[in-house]
């Protein structure tokens, strides 16, 4: 009977990558999403555990304590990156090491994007989705992914936490939901291709505003990081002097430097609060801003060498508040060059929306960058959140608005020039 069938076309040889993608797409979504959530959590947790063990060994060559103590310290560091806070000798330490949090966010994005690609073949295709068929692939995958991540976080808190350290499991769950559900879920949607389909239903002005927000925020974070680095290098001798007074050997110095690096993003956010005008505190009753610098006794921490000298500020310091405005305008210009428009209202809306959203995001970063870092007056260290939020929304919103109008004017002018040249050529 098979001889009666028409001859089929010769099968095209498939590459190993195509075969692997096809086999992956056939795996159950529940298995893929759950496994990905566990991998996203444990990948960074294992790194922190390894650093904890190495740190234990570098401290007096492991003469005090056991490797289990190093593992517990690494796990607590991972939990602190998820907002848990810890208690050290009866003193609450609530600051979040944003460097470790950024590492966790990067892992969530990479694993989530890979999961999105793996489940892209599940559910209805693009044509059926366009016809209105309900597609629960991404919500289901994101829910399972987030649940697995949260379970790993809760288990870590229950195993590593003690009555002496007392990490806040509730905050760990909240941060895990935000990171895995928000960032990981977005990565899944993008990797699966669903985000591109959903984006077609979003107004173009809002999409352009989100692009401007991303450009402004990235440019602003780069400027704040550069500001911190320059300030630290200017007074680098003080940082070196602090390290020498701690009487650390090579191992301790390496460990201390690595721990300091975990809060460099926090320092960059502090620099952003300074440039915006409101500034930040480094203890109860202190203020570091372009208008005034009031400092008290400070702990022996090398990164504090980046602080300006106490007392009256220089006259040019007040001009720094123009930096956020210029950065926002530049970011809006860069964003609109990718997607030009000749309409004044649309250019203004893109820049303003992007600037306001960037201000809100930076205000959220400022709210998590500070916290208690020690006893007494060190319970209040961080940006002045409400003031920073209002200044960021205002400066970025106005800067984005002006930048949008400027690039619109330029693009309209370039369009008229092109039309004139075409008319002359014809």
VOPAGU-2260 file (C-alpha; in pm, 1 decimal, decimal comma):
REM VOPAGU-2260
SITE   aa  ch    i         X         Y         Z
SITE  UNK   A    0       0,0       0,0       0,0
SITE  UNK   A    1     281,4     239,1      67,9
SITE  UNK   A    2     384,7     215,0    -296,6
SITE  UNK   A    3      66,2     397,8    -390,5
SITE  UNK   A    4     166,6     706,1    -192,3
SITE  UNK   A    5     336,6     991,3    -377,5
SITE  UNK   A    6     708,0    1011,9    -322,0
SITE  UNK   A    7     793,0    1255,9     -46,7
SITE  UNK   A    8    1051,3    1526,3     -73,2
SITE  UNK   A    9    1391,9    1431,9      56,9
SITE  UNK   A   10    1425,9    1517,5     425,1
SITE  UNK   A   11    1654,0    1807,2     500,4
SITE  UNK   A   12    1932,9    1724,2     738,3
SITE  UNK   A   13    1878,8    1899,3    1069,7
SITE  UNK   A   14    2151,5    2051,2    1279,4
SITE  UNK   A   15    2219,3    1941,4    1635,0
SITE  UNK   A   16    2090,8    2276,6    1766,1
SITE  UNK   A   17    1758,4    2234,2    1583,9
SITE  UNK   A   18    1716,9    1881,3    1716,4
SITE  UNK   A   19    1797,4    2000,6    2069,8
SITE  UNK   A   20    1540,8    2284,5    2047,1
SITE  UNK   A   21    1277,9    2045,1    1916,7
SITE  UNK   A   22    1338,0    1797,5    2198,9
SITE  UNK   A   23    1330,8    2076,7    2454,6
SITE  UNK   A   24    1000,0    2208,4    2321,7
SITE  UNK   A   25     846,2    1863,3    2371,6
SITE  UNK   A   26     931,6    1851,3    2741,2
SITE  UNK   A   27     650,6    1926,6    2987,5
SITE  UNK   A   28     616,4    2294,1    3070,9
SITE  UNK   A   29     574,1    2217,0    3441,4
SITE  UNK   A   30     905,5    2034,4    3450,8
SITE  UNK   A   31    1090,1    2302,0    3252,4
SITE  UNK   A   32     961,3    2597,5    3454,1
SITE  UNK   A   33    1012,0    2436,2    3795,0
SITE  UNK   A   34    1364,4    2322,6    3710,9
SITE  UNK   A   35    1451,8    2667,0    3572,8
SITE  UNK   A   36    1333,2    2836,1    3892,4
SITE  UNK   A   37    1549,2    2606,4    4104,3
SITE  UNK   A   38    1850,1    2667,5    3877,2
SITE  UNK   A   39    1803,4    3046,3    3888,8
SITE  UNK   A   40    1804,7    3042,1    4268,7
SITE  UNK   A   41    2075,3    2785,2    4333,4
SITE  UNK   A   42    2318,7    2921,5    4073,3
SITE  UNK   A   43    2379,0    3242,1    4269,3
SITE  UNK   A   44    2330,4    3070,5    4605,7
SITE  UNK   A   45    2614,8    2829,8    4528,6
SITE  UNK   A   46    2839,3    3123,6    4437,6
SITE  UNK   A   47    2764,3    3290,7    4772,0
SITE  UNK   A   48    2823,7    2962,7    4957,8
SITE  UNK   A   49    3159,7    2923,6    4784,8
SITE  UNK   A   50    3257,9    3280,4    4871,0
SITE  UNK   A   51    3156,4    3216,9    5232,4
SITE  UNK   A   52    3380,3    2909,9    5256,6
SITE  UNK   A   53    3671,0    3092,3    5091,0
SITE  UNK   A   54    3621,3    3384,7    5329,3
SITE  UNK   A   55    3620,9    3148,7    5627,3
SITE  UNK   A   56    3950,0    2999,6    5510,7
SITE  UNK   A   57    4110,1    3338,7    5442,5
SITE  UNK   A   58    4027,0    3453,9    5794,8
SITE  UNK   A   59    4305,8    3313,3    6012,4
SITE  UNK   A   60    4345,9    3024,3    5767,9
SITE  UNK   A   61    4025,5    2873,0    5899,1
SITE  UNK   A   62    4156,2    2848,3    6256,9
SITE  UNK   A   63    3824,7    2966,4    6400,7
SITE  UNK   A   64    3496,0    2794,5    6334,5
SITE  UNK   A   65    3416,9    2526,9    6079,2
SITE  UNK   A   66    3335,0    2522,3    5705,8
SITE  UNK   A   67    2970,7    2507,6    5809,0
SITE  UNK   A   68    3007,1    2859,6    5947,5
SITE  UNK   A   69    3137,8    2976,1    5610,8
SITE  UNK   A   70    2843,5    2813,8    5435,6
SITE  UNK   A   71    2599,0    2978,8    5674,8
SITE  UNK   A   72    2763,1    3318,1    5622,8
SITE  UNK   A   73    2741,3    3280,9    5244,3
SITE  UNK   A   74    2374,5    3181,3    5267,2
SITE  UNK   A   75    2300,7    3479,6    5490,8
SITE  UNK   A   76    2469,9    3705,8    5236,1
SITE  UNK   A   77    2243,9    3563,1    4965,5
SITE  UNK   A   78    1941,0    3619,7    5187,8
SITE  UNK   A   79    2050,4    3977,5    5260,8
SITE  UNK   A   80    2052,6    4038,4    4884,5
SITE  UNK   A   81    1683,8    3946,1    4903,7
SITE  UNK   A   82    1611,4    4199,6    5177,2
SITE  UNK   A   83    1625,0    3964,9    5475,7
SITE  UNK   A   84    1855,6    4168,1    5697,0
SITE  UNK   A   85    2042,1    3996,2    5980,3
SITE  UNK   A   86    2121,5    4051,0    6343,3
SITE  UNK   A   87    2491,2    4062,0    6434,4
SITE  UNK   A   88    2563,0    4043,8    6807,8
SITE  UNK   A   89    2222,2    4189,8    6881,6
SITE  UNK   A   90    2255,9    4472,3    6626,1
SITE  UNK   A   91    2021,1    4479,5    6325,3
SITE  UNK   A   92    2184,1    4516,9    5982,7
SITE  UNK   A   93    1916,1    4581,3    5721,3
SITE  UNK   A   94    2114,9    4724,4    5428,7
SITE  UNK   A   95    2078,0    4527,0    5103,8
SITE  UNK   A   96    2403,4    4451,7    4916,5
SITE  UNK   A   97    2278,6    4555,2    4575,2
SITE  UNK   A   98    2585,4    4405,8    4407,1
SITE  UNK   A   99    2469,2    4056,3    4504,4
SITE  UNK   A  100    2110,8    4150,5    4418,2
SITE  UNK   A  101    2226,6    4256,6    4071,5
SITE  UNK   A  102    2397,4    3919,2    4030,2
SITE  UNK   A  103    2075,0    3740,6    4125,4
SITE  UNK   A  104    1878,9    3961,2    3884,5
SITE  UNK   A  105    2122,0    3879,4    3602,1
SITE  UNK   A  106    2085,9    3505,6    3668,9
SITE  UNK   A  107    1707,0    3536,7    3678,1
SITE  UNK   A  108    1707,1    3719,4    3345,7
SITE  UNK   A  109    1937,1    3470,2    3172,5
SITE  UNK   A  110    1759,5    3159,7    3302,3
SITE  UNK   A  111    1416,0    3313,7    3247,2
SITE  UNK   A  112    1501,0    3407,9    2889,3
SITE  UNK   A  113    1623,7    3053,9    2824,4
SITE  UNK   A  114    1303,9    2914,3    2973,4
SITE  UNK   A  115    1100,6    3142,1    2747,1
SITE  UNK   A  116    1279,9    3005,4    2441,5
SITE  UNK   A  117    1221,8    2651,0    2565,7
SITE  UNK   A  118     845,0    2699,8    2609,7
SITE  UNK   A  119     795,0    2909,1    2296,8
SITE  UNK   A  120     648,1    2609,0    2117,3
SITE  UNK   A  121     389,4    2544,8    2386,4
SITE  UNK   A  122      39,1    2686,4    2364,2
SITE  UNK   A  123    -128,8    2846,3    2060,7
SITE  UNK   A  124      76,4    2997,9    1781,7
SITE  UNK   A  125      85,6    3365,7    1684,5
SITE  UNK   A  126    -207,5    3340,0    1443,5
SITE  UNK   A  127    -432,9    3176,4    1699,7
SITE  UNK   A  128    -329,9    3431,4    1962,6
SITE  UNK   A  129    -410,4    3712,6    1718,3
SITE  UNK   A  130    -752,9    3555,4    1668,2
SITE  UNK   A  131    -819,7    3595,2    2038,0
SITE  UNK   A  132    -738,6    3249,9    2172,6
SITE  UNK   A  133    -629,5    3260,5    2535,4
SITE  UNK   A  134    -261,8    3181,7    2589,8
SITE  UNK   A  135    -159,4    3084,6    2942,8
SITE  UNK   A  136     187,2    2961,1    2855,1
SITE  UNK   A  137     379,5    3256,3    2996,7
SITE  UNK   A  138     164,2    3307,0    3311,0
SITE  UNK   A  139     186,4    2935,9    3393,4
SITE  UNK   A  140     561,3    2920,4    3328,8
SITE  UNK   A  141     623,7    3242,2    3526,2
SITE  UNK   A  142     411,5    3117,7    3816,7
SITE  UNK   A  143     594,2    2786,2    3841,9
SITE  UNK   A  144     931,4    2956,5    3793,0
SITE  UNK   A  145     857,8    3204,3    4072,9
SITE  UNK   A  146     719,8    2937,7    4305,5
SITE  UNK   A  147    1032,1    2724,8    4269,5
SITE  UNK   A  148    1253,2    3027,5    4335,5
SITE  UNK   A  149    1054,9    3121,5    4646,2
SITE  UNK   A  150    1069,7    2765,4    4779,8
SITE  UNK   A  151    1449,4    2762,0    4750,0
SITE  UNK   A  152    1466,7    3100,7    4924,4
SITE  UNK   A  153    1244,1    2985,9    5213,3
SITE  UNK   A  154    1442,0    2663,6    5257,1
SITE  UNK   A  155    1764,3    2862,7    5263,6
SITE  UNK   A  156    1625,6    3098,1    5527,3
SITE  UNK   A  157    1505,3    2808,7    5743,5
SITE  UNK   A  158    1837,7    2622,3    5721,2
SITE  UNK   A  159    2077,6    2917,6    5751,9
SITE  UNK   A  160    1884,1    3133,8    5994,0
SITE  UNK   A  161    1922,7    3105,3    6369,7
SITE  UNK   A  162    1773,8    3284,9    6665,9
SITE  UNK   A  163    2093,6    3490,7    6682,2
SITE  UNK   A  164    2091,3    3603,6    6317,9
SITE  UNK   A  165    1710,0    3617,3    6273,5
SITE  UNK   A  166    1674,7    3683,4    5897,9
SITE  UNK   A  167    1331,6    3813,9    5798,1
SITE  UNK   A  168    1175,8    3533,0    5592,1
SITE  UNK   A  169     875,3    3745,3    5501,1
SITE  UNK   A  170    1094,1    4004,7    5330,3
SITE  UNK   A  171    1283,9    3726,8    5153,4
SITE  UNK   A  172     957,6    3596,3    5010,9
SITE  UNK   A  173     849,4    3945,8    4903,0
SITE  UNK   A  174    1180,9    4021,3    4730,4
SITE  UNK   A  175    1181,6    3678,4    4565,2
SITE  UNK   A  176     831,8    3735,5    4429,9
SITE  UNK   A  177     931,1    4075,3    4289,6
SITE  UNK   A  178    1257,7    3956,7    4136,1
SITE  UNK   A  179    1146,2    3618,5    4003,2
SITE  UNK   A  180     792,6    3721,3    3912,9
SITE  UNK   A  181     873,6    4063,7    3771,2
SITE  UNK   A  182    1216,3    4029,7    3615,8
SITE  UNK   A  183    1205,1    3656,0    3552,6
SITE  UNK   A  184     849,1    3672,6    3419,0
SITE  UNK   A  185     945,4    3951,9    3179,7
SITE  UNK   A  186    1240,6    3747,9    3055,8
SITE  UNK   A  187    1013,4    3448,9    2996,3
SITE  UNK   A  188     769,5    3662,9    2798,9
SITE  UNK   A  189    1047,0    3808,3    2584,8
SITE  UNK   A  190    1222,8    3477,0    2529,6
SITE  UNK   A  191     900,7    3302,5    2427,6
SITE  UNK   A  192     812,1    3575,1    2177,0
SITE  UNK   A  193     484,2    3656,6    2353,1
SITE  UNK   A  194     608,5    3998,9    2460,0
SITE  UNK   A  195     646,7    4102,1    2096,1
SITE  UNK   A  196     287,9    3995,9    2028,3
SITE  UNK   A  197     152,9    4176,1    2333,8
SITE  UNK   A  198     355,3    4487,7    2253,1
SITE  UNK   A  199     160,0    4530,3    1929,8
SITE  UNK   A  200    -147,8    4615,9    2140,1
SITE  UNK   A  201      37,9    4883,1    2342,6
SITE  UNK   A  202      18,3    5243,0    2212,6
SITE  UNK   A  203     330,3    5342,4    2023,7
SITE  UNK   A  204     381,2    5650,1    2243,7
SITE  UNK   A  205     396,3    5432,5    2554,4
SITE  UNK   A  206     642,8    5193,4    2391,6
SITE  UNK   A  207     859,2    5487,1    2290,2
SITE  UNK   A  208     830,9    5626,2    2643,1
SITE  UNK   A  209     954,8    5296,8    2787,6
SITE  UNK   A  210    1249,3    5306,7    2548,0
SITE  UNK   A  211    1330,1    5658,8    2663,7
SITE  UNK   A  212    1299,8    5546,9    3026,2
SITE  UNK   A  213    1553,1    5270,7    2969,1
SITE  UNK   A  214    1795,3    5505,7    2793,4
SITE  UNK   A  215    1766,1    5773,9    3062,8
SITE  UNK   A  216    1799,5    5529,1    3349,7
SITE  UNK   A  217    2103,6    5351,5    3204,6
SITE  UNK   A  218    2274,3    5683,2    3129,7
SITE  UNK   A  219    2197,8    5811,0    3478,8
SITE  UNK   A  220    2330,3    5496,9    3650,8
SITE  UNK   A  221    2648,3    5522,2    3442,9
SITE  UNK   A  222    2693,3    5886,6    3548,1
SITE  UNK   A  223    2633,2    5808,9    3916,7
SITE  UNK   A  224    2879,0    5518,1    3910,5
SITE  UNK   A  225    3141,0    5735,0    3739,8
SITE  UNK   A  226    3082,1    6009,2    3997,1
SITE  UNK   A  227    3144,3    5767,6    4282,1
SITE  UNK   A  228    3459,2    5625,0    4120,6
SITE  UNK   A  229    3603,1    5972,9    4057,9
SITE  UNK   A  230    3525,3    6083,2    4416,0
SITE  UNK   A  231    3691,6    5770,4    4553,8
SITE  UNK   A  232    4000,5    5811,5    4337,0
SITE  UNK   A  233    4037,2    6178,4    4429,8
SITE  UNK   A  234    4073,2    6080,0    4795,5
SITE  UNK   A  235    4214,9    5733,4    4738,4
SITE  UNK   A  236    4491,0    5790,9    4992,5
SITE  UNK   A  237    4228,1    5803,2    5267,3
SITE  UNK   A  238    4089,9    5464,8    5160,5
SITE  UNK   A  239    4440,5    5317,4    5163,7
SITE  UNK   A  240    4503,4    5468,4    5506,3
SITE  UNK   A  241    4182,5    5310,4    5638,7
SITE  UNK   A  242    4291,3    4968,9    5511,9
SITE  UNK   A  243    4629,9    5008,1    5676,5
SITE  UNK   A  244    4472,9    5103,0    6010,6
SITE  UNK   A  245    4262,9    4786,5    6002,7
SITE  UNK   A  246    4588,8    4585,8    6016,9
SITE  UNK   A  247    4466,3    4328,9    5768,5
SITE  UNK   A  248    4684,7    4069,0    5602,7
SITE  UNK   A  249    4658,0    3976,1    5234,9
SITE  UNK   A  250    4372,5    3732,7    5290,0
SITE  UNK   A  251    4170,1    3965,7    5507,4
SITE  UNK   A  252    4229,7    4254,8    5267,4
SITE  UNK   A  253    4106,6    4044,0    4975,2
SITE  UNK   A  254    3794,7    3941,5    5164,8
SITE  UNK   A  255    3727,1    4297,6    5281,4
SITE  UNK   A  256    3765,1    4429,2    4926,7
SITE  UNK   A  257    3523,0    4167,5    4792,6
SITE  UNK   A  258    3266,4    4254,4    5059,0
SITE  UNK   A  259    3306,8    4624,8    4983,9
SITE  UNK   A  260    3242,1    4556,9    4614,7
SITE  UNK   A  261    2897,0    4417,4    4697,0
SITE  UNK   A  262    2778,9    4763,5    4807,6
SITE  UNK   A  263    2933,5    4964,1    4523,3
SITE  UNK   A  264    2590,0    4983,7    4352,0
SITE  UNK   A  265    2452,4    5124,0    4679,1
SITE  UNK   A  266    2725,1    5388,3    4671,4
SITE  UNK   A  267    2632,6    5473,0    4311,4
SITE  UNK   A  268    2270,4    5528,7    4416,0
SITE  UNK   A  269    2394,8    5750,4    4700,9
SITE  UNK   A  270    2589,7    5950,9    4441,4
SITE  UNK   A  271    2271,4    5988,8    4238,0
SITE  UNK   A  272    2087,2    6119,9    4543,8
SITE  UNK   A  273    2369,1    6371,5    4591,8
SITE  UNK   A  274    2358,0    6491,3    4229,7
SITE  UNK   A  275    1981,7    6529,8    4243,4
SITE  UNK   A  276    2015,1    6769,1    4537,1
SITE  UNK   A  277    1853,7    6611,7    4846,2
SITE  UNK   A  278    2157,5    6398,2    4925,9
SITE  UNK   A  279    2186,1    6118,9    5182,2
SITE  UNK   A  280    2273,1    6046,9    5543,1
SITE  UNK   A  281    2561,3    5846,3    5690,9
SITE  UNK   A  282    2425,1    5840,3    6041,8
SITE  UNK   A  283    2160,7    6006,2    6252,7
SITE  UNK   A  284    2183,8    6384,9    6230,4
SITE  UNK   A  285    2411,6    6388,4    5924,0
SITE  UNK   A  286    2362,0    6512,9    5569,4
SITE  UNK   A  287    2568,1    6495,0    5252,8
SITE  UNK   A  288    2433,6    6720,4    4976,2
SITE  UNK   A  289    2558,3    6991,8    4738,0
SITE  UNK   A  290    2418,5    7253,0    4976,2
SITE  UNK   A  291    2570,3    7125,1    5301,8
SITE  UNK   A  292    2789,7    6846,7    5436,6
SITE  UNK   A  293    2733,9    6756,9    5802,0
SITE  UNK   A  294    2930,7    6455,8    5922,0
SITE  UNK   A  295    2999,0    6292,1    6254,9
SITE  UNK   A  296    3223,9    6003,1    6356,9
SITE  UNK   A  297    3240,6    5746,3    6077,3
SITE  UNK   A  298    3323,6    5375,5    6083,2
SITE  UNK   A  299    3647,8    5246,2    5933,8
SITE  UNK   A  300    3516,9    5166,4    5586,0
SITE  UNK   A  301    3728,8    5245,3    5276,8
SITE  UNK   A  302    3440,2    5346,2    5049,7
SITE  UNK   A  303    3356,4    5632,7    5284,8
SITE  UNK   A  304    3668,8    5806,5    5152,7
SITE  UNK   A  305    3449,0    5918,9    4860,9
SITE  UNK   A  306    3254,5    6149,3    5094,6
SITE  UNK   A  307    3318,7    6522,7    5055,7
SITE  UNK   A  308    3482,0    6711,7    5339,2
SITE  UNK   A  309    3253,4    6836,3    5612,9
SITE  UNK   A  310    3172,3    7203,2    5625,6
SITE  UNK   A  311    3069,0    7464,3    5368,0
SITE  UNK   A  312    3051,5    7337,5    5011,7
SITE  UNK   A  313    3214,6    7493,2    4707,4
SITE  UNK   A  314    3015,2    7743,2    4503,0
SITE  UNK   A  315    3020,8    7519,0    4197,3
SITE  UNK   A  316    2859,9    7230,4    4388,9
SITE  UNK   A  317    2518,0    7386,7    4341,2
SITE  UNK   A  318    2557,8    7352,8    3963,9
SITE  UNK   A  319    2557,6    6973,0    3997,0
SITE  UNK   A  320    2176,4    6971,4    4012,6
SITE  UNK   A  321    2181,7    7046,1    3638,0
SITE  UNK   A  322    2343,5    6709,3    3569,0
SITE  UNK   A  323    2019,2    6503,3    3603,3
SITE  UNK   A  324    1840,8    6742,0    3367,6
SITE  UNK   A  325    2115,5    6712,9    3103,1
SITE  UNK   A  326    2137,3    6333,7    3135,2
SITE  UNK   A  327    1760,6    6298,4    3089,1
SITE  UNK   A  328    1762,1    6525,9    2785,1
SITE  UNK   A  329    2049,0    6328,8    2631,4
SITE  UNK   A  330    1872,9    5997,5    2700,6
SITE  UNK   A  331    1550,9    6120,5    2538,8
SITE  UNK   A  332    1744,9    6236,8    2233,2
SITE  UNK   A  333    1917,8    5899,8    2202,6
SITE  UNK   A  334    1589,7    5713,4    2234,1
SITE  UNK   A  335    1407,5    5919,8    1970,7
SITE  UNK   A  336    1690,8    5883,5    1722,5
SITE  UNK   A  337    1601,3    5512,9    1709,7
SITE  UNK   A  338    1233,4    5586,4    1640,3
SITE  UNK   A  339    1197,0    5935,7    1488,7
SITE  UNK   A  340     880,4    6142,5    1493,4
SITE  UNK   A  341     789,0    6477,8    1339,3
SITE  UNK   A  342     499,7    6552,6    1572,7
SITE  UNK   A  343     573,3    6797,5    1851,4
SITE  UNK   A  344     324,4    6650,1    2097,5
SITE  UNK   A  345     448,5    6297,6    2039,8
SITE  UNK   A  346     813,9    6390,9    2088,0
SITE  UNK   A  347     730,5    6580,7    2407,0
SITE  UNK   A  348     518,3    6295,1    2542,1
SITE  UNK   A  349     786,3    6035,2    2475,3
SITE  UNK   A  350    1055,2    6228,3    2657,9
SITE  UNK   A  351     833,9    6331,9    2946,9
SITE  UNK   A  352     687,7    5984,5    3002,5
SITE  UNK   A  353    1032,0    5827,4    2983,5
SITE  UNK   A  354    1175,9    6080,2    3227,0
SITE  UNK   A  355     897,3    6041,6    3481,8
SITE  UNK   A  356     920,1    5661,5    3469,3
SITE  UNK   A  357    1298,4    5677,5    3508,0
SITE  UNK   A  358    1253,8    5904,1    3810,5
SITE  UNK   A  359    1012,3    5657,7    3969,9
SITE  UNK   A  360    1249,0    5365,3    3913,3
SITE  UNK   A  361    1543,4    5553,7    4060,7
SITE  UNK   A  362    1328,7    5652,1    4357,8
SITE  UNK   A  363    1260,2    5282,4    4414,9
SITE  UNK   A  364    1632,4    5209,1    4396,9
SITE  UNK   A  365    1696,6    5483,1    4651,8
SITE  UNK   A  366    1439,4    5327,3    4885,3
SITE  UNK   A  367    1627,9    4994,9    4897,0
SITE  UNK   A  368    1985,9    5127,2    4884,8
SITE  UNK   A  369    2003,1    5235,4    5248,1
SITE  UNK   A  370    1933,7    5084,2    5585,3
SITE  UNK   A  371    2089,1    5015,3    5921,1
SITE  UNK   A  372    2456,8    4921,4    5908,1
SITE  UNK   A  373    2542,5    4923,9    6276,9
SITE  UNK   A  374    2438,7    5032,6    6624,5
SITE  UNK   A  375    2349,3    5378,9    6746,0
SITE  UNK   A  376    2366,7    5652,6    6485,9
SITE  UNK   A  377    2453,0    5403,6    6210,8
SITE  UNK   A  378    2090,9    5291,4    6209,9
SITE  UNK   A  379    2012,9    5568,4    5960,5
SITE  UNK   A  380    2224,3    5544,5    5645,1
SITE  UNK   A  381    2075,1    5610,4    5304,9
SITE  UNK   A  382    1923,9    5858,8    5060,0
SITE  UNK   A  383    1641,3    6091,0    5159,3
SITE  UNK   A  384    1394,4    5876,0    4968,1
SITE  UNK   A  385    1088,4    6100,1    4935,9
SITE  UNK   A  386    1291,0    6405,4    4837,5
SITE  UNK   A  387    1502,8    6202,6    4596,3
SITE  UNK   A  388    1189,4    6061,3    4432,8
SITE  UNK   A  389    1032,8    6405,6    4383,8
SITE  UNK   A  390    1355,2    6560,1    4253,9
SITE  UNK   A  391    1416,0    6266,5    4018,1
SITE  UNK   A  392    1065,8    6280,5    3870,0
SITE  UNK   A  393    1092,8    6657,7    3823,8
SITE  UNK   A  394    1446,3    6669,2    3683,1
SITE  UNK   A  395    1411,3    6365,9    3457,1
SITE  UNK   A  396    1060,4    6461,7    3346,4
SITE  UNK   A  397    1158,9    6816,8    3247,3
SITE  UNK   A  398    1487,9    6702,0    3097,2
SITE  UNK   A  399    1315,9    6431,8    2894,6
SITE  UNK   A  400    1051,8    6680,9    2779,2
SITE  UNK   A  401    1314,5    6930,0    2661,1
SITE  UNK   A  402    1521,2    6656,0    2499,5
SITE  UNK   A  403    1215,7    6523,0    2315,9
SITE  UNK   A  404    1130,7    6867,8    2183,4
SITE  UNK   A  405    1490,1    6937,9    2077,3
SITE  UNK   A  406    1530,1    6614,3    1882,6
SITE  UNK   A  407    1184,7    6662,2    1727,3
SITE  UNK   A  408    1289,0    7005,9    1607,9
SITE  UNK   A  409    1608,7    6861,1    1466,1
SITE  UNK   A  410    1428,3    6577,6    1289,3
SITE  UNK   A  411    1168,2    6816,4    1145,3
SITE  UNK   A  412    1447,8    7041,2    1021,5
SITE  UNK   A  413    1631,0    6744,6     866,8
SITE  UNK   A  414    1307,4    6629,0     703,5
SITE  UNK   A  415    1248,8    6971,4     544,7
SITE  UNK   A  416    1607,3    6978,0     421,1
SITE  UNK   A  417    1565,5    6634,6     259,9
SITE  UNK   A  418    1240,9    6742,0      93,4
SITE  UNK   A  419    1408,9    7055,1     -41,4
SITE  UNK   A  420    1697,2    6853,2    -183,3
SITE  UNK   A  421    1459,0    6603,5    -341,9
SITE  UNK   A  422    1257,4    6886,1    -496,3
SITE  UNK   A  423    1570,5    7047,6    -637,1
SITE  UNK   A  424    1691,1    6714,8    -774,2
SITE  UNK   A  425    1363,5    6645,6    -950,4
